Amino acid sequence: MASGALVLVIVGVALCLFGWLLYRTVLHVLGGVLGAALGLASGWLLAAALGVDEPWPLLIQVVNAVLGALSMVWLFRFLDKMVFLVFGLVVGVCVMAAVHNGFGPELARMGPNGFAYWGILLAGVLVVGGVFYFLRSWFVVISTTLVGTLLLVMGLATTGWGVLGLLGLPGGLVVQGWSLKRWGKGRKKEKTE
């Protein structure tokens, strides 16, 4: 197996088995590192502007780095949710545009001036956006498993065993689904009495 194919297989297996966990980890690490760097730089500028003596510049930089890291992790998590919500709303608009094109004249007769019709279209957009928002972890699981399976098939194709890479799809969905249920936000707390 060529080294490029081996890399494809390794990355494919990692995405199939740990895609959701990798996504969440990279999201938090990237936010933390970027926030810490920005906090450190702003702490250095603040200490220089205040003209304080040692050890205060270091303390100001460390506090700013920690606050920056925490703030940026929170911001990245917020943006993650908003990206899925906006994407879901866009998909909802596309779905409701198809409904409008297919059933528009019939639905428009439902109410005076078509208010009920536009209410149905708006409700459809909001429902699809909500589905994307609340099931965003599952969308990450499915997309990372699909990409991992594609990489597995491409990597194993050089050996003639490319069809075995398709096993990454059910295997990845089962493993990531279990990890999402086990460590995701949707799990139920066990009662201890």
C-alpha positions in Angstrom: 0.0 0.0 0.0 1.4 3.4 -1.0 1.9 6.0 1.7 -0.8 8.2 0.3 -3.3 5.4 0.4 -2.2 4.6 4.0 -2.9 8.2 5.0 -6.3 8.0 3.4 -7.1 4.8 5.3 -5.9 6.2 8.7 -7.8 9.5 8.3 -10.9 7.6 7.0 -10.9 5.3 10.0 -10.4 8.2 12.4 -13.3 10.1 10.8 -15.6 7.0 10.8 -14.9 6.2 14.4 -14.2 9.5 16.1 -15.5 12.2 13.7 -18.0 13.8 16.1 -15.4 13.8 18.9 -12.7 15.2 16.6 -15.1 17.9 15.4 -16.0 19.0 19.0 -12.4 18.8 20.2 -11.0 20.8 17.3 -13.8 23.4 17.7 -12.8 23.8 21.4 -9.0 23.7 20.9 -9.1 26.1 18.0 -11.3 28.5 20.0 -9.1 28.2 23.1 -5.8 28.7 21.2 -7.1 31.6 19.2 -8.7 33.3 22.3 -5.5 32.7 24.4 -3.4 34.3 21.7 -5.6 37.3 21.3 -5.9 37.6 25.1 -2.2 37.4 25.5 -1.6 40.1 22.8 -4.2 42.4 24.3 -2.8 41.8 27.8 0.7 42.8 26.5 -0.8 46.0 24.9 -2.8 46.8 28.1 0.3 46.3 30.3 2.4 48.5 28.0 -0.3 51.2 27.9 -0.7 51.2 31.7 3.1 51.2 32.2 3.0 48.9 35.2 6.1 47.4 36.9 7.0 43.7 37.2 5.3 41.2 38.0 2.0 42.9 36.9 2.5 42.7 33.1 2.8 38.9 33.3 -0.3 38.7 35.5 -2.3 40.9 33.2 -1.3 38.8 30.2 -2.1 35.5 31.9 -5.5 36.8 33.1 -6.3 38.1 29.6 -5.2 34.9 28.0 -7.4 32.8 30.2 -10.4 35.1 29.7 -9.8 35.2 26.0 -9.6 31.5 25.7 -12.8 31.0 27.6 -14.6 33.7 25.7 -13.5 32.4 22.3 -14.5 28.8 23.1 -18.0 30.1 24.0 -18.1 32.2 20.8 -17.0 29.2 18.7 -19.8 27.1 20.3 -22.3 29.8 19.7 -21.2 30.2 16.1 -21.4 26.5 15.6 -25.0 26.5 16.6 -25.8 29.5 14.5 -24.2 28.0 11.4 -26.5 25.0 11.7 -29.5 27.1 12.4 -28.9 29.4 9.4 -28.1 26.4 7.1 -31.4 24.7 8.3 -33.3 27.9 7.6 -31.9 28.1 4.1 -32.8 24.5 3.5 -36.2 25.2 4.8 -36.6 28.1 2.4 -35.6 25.8 -0.5 -38.1 23.1 0.6 -40.9 25.6 1.1 -40.1 27.2 -2.3 -40.6 23.7 -3.8 -43.9 23.4 -1.9 -44.8 26.9 -3.2 -44.1 25.9 -6.8 -46.0 22.7 -6.5 -49.0 23.6 -4.4 -49.0 27.4 -4.4 -52.4 28.1 -6.1 -54.2 25.5 -4.0 -52.7 26.6 -0.7 -53.2 30.3 -1.5 -57.0 29.8 -1.5 -56.9 28.8 2.2 -57.4 32.2 3.8 -58.1 35.8 3.1 -55.2 37.4 1.2 -53.3 34.2 1.6 -52.2 34.8 5.3 -52.7 31.1 6.2 -50.7 30.2 3.1 -47.7 32.4 4.1 -48.1 31.1 7.7 -47.7 27.5 6.5 -44.6 28.4 4.5 -43.1 30.3 7.4 -43.9 27.4 9.8 -42.2 25.0 7.4 -39.1 27.1 7.2 -38.9 27.3 11.0 -39.5 23.6 11.4 -36.7 22.6 9.0 -34.4 25.2 10.7 -35.2 23.8 14.1 -34.6 20.2 12.9 -31.1 21.2 11.7 -30.4 23.1 15.0 -31.5 20.4 17.4 -30.0 17.5 15.4 -26.8 19.2 14.5 -24.7 16.6 16.4 -26.3 13.9 14.3 -25.5 15.8 11.1 -21.9 16.0 12.2 -21.9 12.2 12.9 -23.4 11.4 9.5 -21.2 13.8 7.5 -18.0 12.7 9.1 -18.9 9.1 8.7 -19.7 9.6 5.0 -16.4 11.5 4.4 -14.5 8.8 6.4 -16.1 6.0 4.3 -15.2 7.8 1.1 -11.6 8.1 2.2 -11.5 4.5 3.2 -12.8 3.4 -0.2 -10.3 5.6 -2.0 -7.4 4.4 0.2 -8.3 0.7 -0.1 -9.0 0.9 -3.8 -5.3 0.8 -4.6 -5.1 -2.6 -3.0 -8.2 -4.0 -4.8 -10.1 -4.1 -1.5 -11.9 -0.8 -1.9 -15.4 -2.3 -1.4 -14.3 -3.2 2.2 -14.2 0.5 2.9 -18.0 0.6 2.6 -18.0 -1.1 6.0 -16.9 2.2 7.5 -20.4 3.5 7.0 -22.5 1.3 9.2 -19.5 0.8 11.6 -18.9 4.5 11.9 -22.6 5.3 12.4 -22.9 2.7 15.2 -19.7 3.7 17.0 -20.3 7.5 16.7 -24.0 7.1 17.5 -23.0 5.3 20.7 -20.4 7.9 21.6 -22.9 10.7 21.0 -25.5 9.0 23.2 -22.8 8.2 25.8 -21.0 11.6 25.9 -23.3 13.9 24.1 -25.7 16.4 25.7 -28.8 14.3 25.0 -27.9 11.5 27.5 -30.1 11.0 30.5 -28.6 11.4 34.0 -28.6 8.3 36.1 -30.4 8.6 39.3 -28.6 7.7 42.5 -30.7 7.1 45.5 
